[in-house]
């Protein structure tokens, strides 16, 4: 490939006390068949053996920065974005990792008609886990993408995304609001959708998501508040019928969170609202299924 079709990709990897994961993430970048990359590790002054792990990797394409982000991972990602020399940004959480062909497959689909590429991820929940029956299936973009994200349930996993740096700069980077911690990535895709419709999903599993605990997006009451705050920022921009669909989807998402942290009665109320709504058929089927599960779980 020529330089014009081999753009530099800056891989942003924020980390904090994830030494036991970080080596796997970095090795998956080094193992990429696409070679024109730089990895930018932003360490939130870890107190474990992160520095020892980083010293093990001598590849000159790996750059290391330190930050005090006060628990706001977006601050780490924004530092990486500003430090990036590549025209394309790839996000990789330090507990996730990629298959060797990930970057090449994304670059193959990146041309002047594309601004954001993403893909499916396998889910791993334990170190002994060797079969990947659970998966994060990313959504094919629907137009307008802004509506798709708020009302159609478009899924765009953070560690799958490749996006143009200039677009991230134009939206002012990732929100560092405390009210959006753990949903700031979804907020980013929403804000990007106001600038471009040029999203593309690769229907392939090109990476792995760690679901074995320690994720800041774990189900909790504060997560309900955060997803509600996210929606409140944009829902009034929709027309009435679309706003209702978005509210129904929000009910479903809140119900799933409540269900997962054991608030079954509240979850059932939200599931019922979703079932009786004009929400997409697939989500009403899911709501029925999880409604029954919540009844059984409460017994």
Buried (B, 14 or more C-beta within 10 A) or exposed (E): EEEEEEBBBBBBBBBBBBBBBBBBBBEBBBEBEBEBBBBBBBBBEBEBEBEEBBEEBEEEBBBBBEBEBEEBBBBBBBBBBEBBEBEBBBBBBBBBBBBBBBBBBBBBBBEEEBBBBBBBBBBBEEEEBEEBEEEBEBBEBBEEBBBBBBBBBBBBBBBBBBBBBEBBEBBEBBBBBEBBBBBBBBBBBBBBBBEBBBBBBBEEBBBBBBBBEEEEBBBBEEBBEBBBBBBEBBBEBBEEEBBBBBBBBBBBBBBBBBBBBEBBEBBBBBBBBBBEBEBBEEBBEBBBEBBEBBEEEEE
